[in-house]
Amino acid sequence: MQPRTRIPEFAELENYKNLGLLTQMQLDLLYRRVNGESYQQIRNVYSISKMTVARAIMRTATCRSWTKGQSGGGMTLLSLPDEMQFKKLVQEMADDLNCITTSMAIA
């Protein structure tokens, strides 16, 4: 499934799928909704509840993993790509023996 409308963020999501951070099912769910399919239509394809459809789309759009049958729970503050970027920034600052300021950490 591909979205009828392409925006730059979709390329980023595809990249995260290729890195194993998102699944093809996650992208399919998101693209179906972007293409105008109703929650009911999506539910029928994947045999999941309306709330699960919403949660899967939300987690996908924010680069958080989701799998069918995943138990509920709160959203983490950082997605995995954000966490990887944060660790990279901390490592770069440590390599330079510079302290990392709060403003740089949250940028």
C-alpha positions as CSV (number, residue, x, y, z in Angstrom):
1,M,0.0,0.0,0.0
2,Q,1.3,3.4,-0.9
3,P,-0.2,6.8,0.0
4,R,-1.9,8.7,-2.8
5,T,-0.4,11.9,-1.4
6,R,3.4,11.9,-0.8
7,I,5.0,14.2,1.7
8,P,8.6,14.3,2.8
9,E,7.8,12.7,6.2
10,F,6.7,9.5,4.4
11,A,10.3,9.1,3.1
12,E,11.6,9.4,6.7
13,L,9.1,6.7,7.8
14,E,10.1,4.4,5.0
15,N,13.8,4.9,6.1
16,Y,12.8,3.9,9.6
17,K,11.1,0.8,8.2
18,N,14.3,-0.1,6.3
19,L,16.2,0.3,9.6
20,G,13.8,-2.1,11.3
21,L,12.4,0.6,13.6
22,L,8.9,0.4,12.1
23,T,7.0,-2.5,10.4
24,Q,5.4,-2.7,7.0
25,M,2.1,-3.2,8.7
26,Q,2.5,0.1,10.6
27,L,3.1,1.9,7.3
28,D,0.2,0.2,5.6
29,L,-2.2,1.2,8.4
30,L,-1.1,4.8,8.2
31,Y,-1.2,4.9,4.4
32,R,-4.7,3.4,4.4
33,R,-5.9,6.1,6.7
34,V,-4.1,8.8,4.7
35,N,-5.7,7.4,1.5
36,G,-9.2,7.9,3.1
37,E,-10.1,4.5,4.4
38,S,-12.3,4.5,7.4
39,Y,-11.4,3.0,10.8
40,Q,-14.0,0.3,10.1
41,Q,-12.4,-0.6,6.7
42,I,-9.0,-0.8,8.4
43,R,-10.4,-2.8,11.3
44,N,-11.8,-5.3,8.8
45,V,-8.5,-5.8,7.0
46,Y,-6.4,-6.3,10.2
47,S,-9.0,-7.7,12.6
48,I,-8.2,-5.1,15.3
49,S,-10.4,-2.7,17.3
50,K,-11.0,1.0,16.5
51,M,-8.9,2.1,19.5
52,T,-6.0,-0.2,18.3
53,V,-6.2,1.4,14.8
54,A,-5.9,4.8,16.4
55,R,-3.1,3.8,18.6
56,A,-1.1,2.1,15.8
57,I,-1.5,5.2,13.6
58,M,-0.4,7.5,16.4
59,R,2.6,5.3,17.3
60,T,3.6,5.1,13.6
61,A,3.3,8.8,13.0
62,T,5.6,9.5,16.0
63,C,8.1,6.8,15.0
64,R,7.3,4.4,17.8
65,S,7.1,0.7,17.2
66,W,3.7,-1.1,17.3
67,T,2.8,-4.7,16.6
68,K,-0.5,-6.4,16.4
69,G,-1.4,-7.8,19.9
70,Q,0.9,-5.4,21.7
71,S,-0.3,-4.7,25.2
72,G,-1.2,-1.2,26.1
73,G,0.9,1.2,28.0
74,G,2.1,4.8,28.1
75,M,4.0,6.6,25.3
76,T,7.7,7.0,25.9
77,L,9.0,10.5,25.9
78,L,11.5,9.8,23.1
79,S,10.9,7.6,20.0
80,L,13.7,5.2,19.1
81,P,15.1,7.6,16.4
82,D,15.1,10.5,18.9
83,E,16.8,8.4,21.4
84,M,19.5,7.3,18.9
85,Q,20.0,11.0,17.9
86,F,20.3,12.0,21.6
87,K,22.9,9.3,22.3
88,K,24.9,10.3,19.2
89,L,24.9,13.9,20.4
90,V,26.0,12.9,23.9
91,Q,28.8,10.8,22.4
92,E,30.0,13.6,20.2
93,M,30.1,16.0,23.1
94,A,32.0,13.4,25.2
95,D,34.5,12.9,22.4
96,D,35.2,16.6,22.4
97,L,35.3,16.6,26.2
98,N,32.7,19.3,26.2
99,C,29.8,19.5,28.5
100,I,26.4,19.2,26.8
101,T,24.1,22.1,27.6
102,T,20.4,21.6,28.2
103,S,19.6,23.8,25.2
104,M,21.8,21.6,22.9
105,A,20.4,18.4,24.3
106,I,16.8,19.4,23.5
107,A,17.5,21.0,20.1
